[in-house]
Amino acid sequence: MISQRAKVVIGFLVGCTAIYLLLIANQVEQAQPAPTEQVPPSLFLVDAEIRHYSNLVGNLEWQLNSPDLKYFEAAELMVAEQPTMKLYDQSDLNPWEVQAGRAAFYRRDDMIRLNQQVKLFQELGDGEYQLIETARIDYYPNEAFAQAIYPVTIDSHFGKSRGDRLKLWLAREYYELQGNVETYYEPTR
């Protein structure tokens, strides 16, 4: 038979073990935050319109409209939902008109990442145009340069092209398709 003293010791050890297990379980729950917790934006704008001018000469470089814009100050990040943009080169003539599902402005990198069915359209006059479509494009305003690393299609007044990647220099009005490029020309009348 077990003595009264042994029963007390066993009861004490069982109680300590239970408390220890509860403490460990509580620490694991606290160490893993709920997945729904997010850092709230520092600033939230509805129906936002932003115009960005160049630092050097004061020309309008780009204009953005978004029904939902959030700014996260700590990360220096601005996120726009369903944005429309106009990208200008040296003049206000023939700007690129951009549509995307989302735009993220990385201030530290001076880069705008447009993604989710990106379309860039430029009307050149006399019925001439260019339409570029891709999944994502990174735009560097200070360099007037854009780059896509996902498949790209270009539809224009003279034909259609596709490629794996794209480099676009806005100020030079020049683009370069790269990787598995195919082009179909339509005869002009």
C-alpha positions as a printed NumPy array, in Angstrom:
array([[  0.   ,   0.   ,   0.   ],
       [  0.99 ,   3.562,  -0.604],
       [  1.539,   5.665,   2.453],
       [ -0.166,   8.952,   3.065],
       [  3.143,  10.735,   2.577],
       [  3.684,   9.128,  -0.853],
       [  0.167,  10.167,  -1.914],
       [  0.933,  13.794,  -0.998],
       [  4.232,  13.725,  -2.935],
       [  2.561,  12.154,  -5.999],
       [ -0.278,  14.689,  -5.825],
       [  2.231,  17.534,  -5.561],
       [  4.204,  16.231,  -8.587],
       [  1.024,  15.786, -10.677],
       [ -0.073,  19.338,  -9.774],
       [  3.357,  20.797, -10.698],
       [  3.343,  18.895, -13.997],
       [ -0.144,  20.197, -14.837],
       [  0.88 ,  23.789, -14.054],
       [  4.071,  23.387, -16.119],
       [  2.115,  22.053, -19.118],
       [ -0.396,  24.918, -18.876],
       [  2.438,  27.471, -18.814],
       [  4.109,  25.935, -21.882],
       [  0.814,  25.828, -23.808],
       [  0.141,  29.473, -22.912],
       [  3.617,  30.542, -24.115],
       [  3.168,  28.79 , -27.485],
       [ -0.17 ,  30.56 , -28.037],
       [  1.337,  33.964, -27.221],
       [  4.383,  33.437, -29.457],
       [  2.237,  32.875, -32.57 ],
       [  0.098,  35.954, -33.329],
       [ -3.208,  35.445, -35.065],
       [ -2.835,  35.584, -38.882],
       [ -5.5  ,  38.3  , -39.125],
       [ -3.356,  40.782, -37.18 ],
       [ -1.853,  43.359, -39.549],
       [ -0.184,  46.684, -39.088],
       [ -2.792,  49.356, -39.759],
       [ -1.96 ,  52.036, -42.325],
       [ -0.718,  55.407, -41.099],
       [ -2.96 ,  57.091, -43.633],
       [ -6.014,  55.843, -45.528],
       [ -7.458,  57.854, -48.429],
       [-10.697,  57.275, -50.318],
       [-11.   ,  58.5  , -53.93 ],
       [ -7.395,  59.705, -53.964],
       [ -5.704,  61.696, -56.72 ],
       [ -1.944,  62.175, -56.528],
       [  0.242,  64.193, -58.882],
       [  4.002,  63.758, -58.746],
       [  6.32 ,  66.388, -60.201],
       [ 10.02 ,  65.952, -61.005],
       [ 12.479,  67.421, -58.54 ],
       [ 14.753,  68.841, -61.229],
       [ 12.509,  70.798, -63.577],
       [  9.053,  70.561, -61.991],
       [  7.36 ,  68.704, -64.862],
       [  4.44 ,  66.403, -64.093],
       [  5.901,  62.859, -64.093],
       [  2.889,  60.788, -63.12 ],
       [ -0.649,  61.102, -61.897],
       [ -2.555,  58.428, -59.966],
       [ -6.227,  57.969, -59.178],
       [ -7.399,  55.251, -56.794],
       [-10.624,  54.568, -54.9  ],
       [ -8.604,  53.065, -52.012],
       [ -5.111,  54.22 , -51.043],
       [ -3.15 ,  53.236, -47.911],
       [  0.176,  54.618, -46.682],
       [  2.365,  52.691, -44.229],
       [  4.806,  55.211, -42.758],
       [  7.177,  52.747, -41.067],
       [  7.768,  50.848, -44.314],
       [  7.568,  53.98 , -46.517],
       [  5.054,  52.045, -48.614],
       [  1.899,  53.266, -50.346],
       [ -0.598,  50.735, -51.738],
       [ -3.329,  51.713, -54.204],
       [ -6.203,  49.417, -55.172],
       [ -7.599,  49.533, -58.722],
       [ -5.324,  52.432, -59.732],
       [ -5.349,  54.324, -62.985],
       [ -2.215,  56.288, -63.817],
       [ -0.81 ,  58.568, -66.455],
       [  2.941,  58.41 , -67.052],
       [  4.498,  61.423, -68.729],
       [  7.885,  61.789, -70.371],
       [  9.299,  65.232, -71.223],
       [  5.933,  66.689, -72.268],
       [  2.214,  66.299, -71.671],
       [  1.766,  64.859, -75.17 ],
       [  0.85 ,  61.191, -75.561],
       [  1.075,  60.012, -71.934],
       [  0.947,  56.317, -71.146],
       [ -2.404,  55.487, -69.536],
       [ -2.087,  52.635, -67.033],
       [ -4.639,  50.341, -65.411],
       [ -3.82 ,  47.694, -62.812],
       [ -5.421,  45.751, -59.989],
       [ -2.905,  47.109, -57.483],
       [  0.059,  49.469, -57.283],
       [  2.714,  49.516, -54.559],
       [  4.975,  52.568, -54.227],
       [  8.302,  51.696, -52.606],
       [  9.751,  55.054, -51.589],
       [ 13.112,  53.616, -50.463],
       [ 13.675,  52.01 , -53.868],
       [ 11.973,  54.834, -55.821],
       [  9.915,  52.209, -57.618],
       [  6.243,  51.673, -58.409],
       [  5.183,  48.039, -58.803],
       [  2.01 ,  47.62 , -60.822],
       [  0.424,  44.173, -60.824],
       [ -2.768,  42.186, -61.414],
       [ -3.601,  42.508, -65.122],
       [ -1.543,  45.567, -66.   ],
       [ -2.412,  47.492, -69.163],
       [ -0.359,  50.392, -70.555],
       [ -1.984,  52.277, -73.43 ],
       [ -0.517,  55.121, -75.475],
       [ -2.377,  56.939, -78.233],
       [  0.083,  58.298, -80.782],
       [ -2.349,  60.191, -83.043],
       [ -3.64 ,  59.485, -86.566],
       [ -5.128,  56.184, -85.344],
       [ -1.763,  54.889, -84.144],
       [ -1.541,  53.338, -80.684],
       [  0.331,  50.906, -78.437],
       [ -1.225,  48.586, -75.84 ],
       [  1.074,  46.616, -73.529],
       [ -0.375,  43.909, -71.269],
       [  1.421,  41.899, -68.582],
       [  0.935,  40.478, -65.078],
       [  3.375,  42.869, -63.39 ],
       [  5.563,  45.811, -64.332],
       [  8.036,  47.805, -62.223],
       [  8.271,  51.516, -63.037],
       [ 11.234,  53.67 , -61.942],
       [ 10.099,  57.332, -62.234],
       [ 13.55 ,  58.917, -61.748],
       [ 14.911,  56.902, -64.66 ],
       [ 11.701,  57.042, -66.779],
       [ 12.171,  53.281, -67.143],
       [  9.808,  50.307, -66.761],
       [ 10.518,  46.595, -66.745],
       [  8.334,  43.466, -66.897],
       [  9.737,  40.039, -66.02 ],
       [  6.53 ,  38.162, -66.873],
       [  5.133,  37.404, -70.349],
       [  4.121,  40.519, -72.269],
       [  1.862,  41.158, -75.246],
       [  1.979,  44.323, -77.324],
       [ -0.885,  45.232, -79.615],
       [ -0.356,  48.198, -81.925],
       [ -1.693,  49.726, -85.106],
       [  0.729,  47.626, -87.181],
       [  0.533,  44.229, -85.483],
       [  0.925,  42.128, -82.372],
       [  4.   ,  40.95 , -80.504],
       [  4.657,  38.804, -77.481],
       [  7.727,  38.065, -75.408],
       [  8.854,  36.77 , -72.032],
       [ 10.165,  40.121, -70.723],
       [ 10.044,  43.837, -71.541],
       [ 12.219,  46.885, -70.986],
       [ 10.619,  50.263, -71.695],
       [ 12.389,  53.649, -71.747],
       [  9.672,  56.319, -71.685],
       [ 11.85 ,  59.37 , -72.365],
       [ 13.5  ,  57.65 , -75.342],
       [ 10.155,  56.259, -76.581],
       [ 11.813,  52.882, -76.997],
       [ 10.996,  49.387, -75.791],
       [ 12.711,  46.055, -76.044],
       [ 10.985,  42.664, -75.948],
       [ 13.159,  39.767, -74.827],
       [ 12.873,  35.98 , -74.749],
       [ 10.794,  33.897, -77.168],
       [  9.649,  36.951, -79.119],
       [  6.95 ,  36.471, -81.753],
       [  5.596,  39.268, -83.938],
       [  2.685,  39.348, -86.359],
       [  2.5  ,  42.33 , -88.684],
       [ -0.75 ,  43.543, -90.208],
       [ -0.428,  45.115, -93.648],
       [ -1.253,  48.819, -93.817],
       [ -3.554,  50.113, -96.492]])
